Amino acid sequence: MQPDTSLRVTIPAEPEAIEVDLKRTAAIVVDMQNAFLSKGGMLDIAGHDISRADETIAAASRTLSALRRAGSTVIYLQMGYTPDLSNAGGPHSPNPHKELALCLMAAQPELRGKLLIWGDWDAEIVDALKPEPGDLVVRKSRYSGFAGTNLDALLRTRGITHVVVMGVATNVCVESTVRDAFFHEYWPVVVTDATYQAGPPEIQEASLFNIRTFFGWVTTSHDVARAVDQALAAGARAG
């Protein structure tokens, strides 16, 4: 008989608590890049409120520290484009007409080649959340982390069943990725204080309502950390 290597824990959540096996759980860090979290980044340039950036980063760090202690997989999503914008979508694609960086660069010539270009500061993951050895990074050029990437393959080959999702923006790339995770038969759990919206505060609430009602579960970084630590302590006592 094979030994049981699972690490099961019940995470307090809405609409109800959810049991996960932390060994078959992946943290998905959505677009926590300078473009979305730093002064002088794309969202700041566009006039969006990024005043919650520091607390969002702190909550994501708390969540990641806990899940790393449990041995969960950590995957970063990194939104961006090649310098020649060849992956942005051609003239028949709606992407250049809706994606904020592409719209700003088209409207303001001085910004061309400066927003969400891979290798440049704007597209880099913020220093406080840099990937650690063993973490995975998936580059994407559409809102969902599953669109045109190998994310699904990475999850399936690791036997992942649940995904703990954090990042920005809640109503755009986070919700898009959560919806696709649900459609791919993963169980999504969104960490509310480790996300924030592009738009007014009510957008955050609307997006979280959608997620907890139709596509997944919502929790907090403190609840994840407490649940993980309790599971690790119980495992240590049992061992």
Secondary structure, DSSP 8 states (H G I E B T S, - for coil): -------EEEE--BSS-EEEEGGGEEEEEE--BHHHHSTTSHHHHTT---TTHHHHHHHHHHHHHHHHHTT-EEEEEEE-B-TT-TTS--TT-SHHHH-HHHHHHHH-GGGTTTSSBTTSGGGSB-GGG---TT-EEEEESSSSTTTTSSHHHHHHHTT--EEEEEEE-IIIIIHHHHHHHHHTT-EEEEEEEEEE-SS-HHHHHHHHHHIIIII-EEE-HHHHHHHHHHHHHHHHHH-
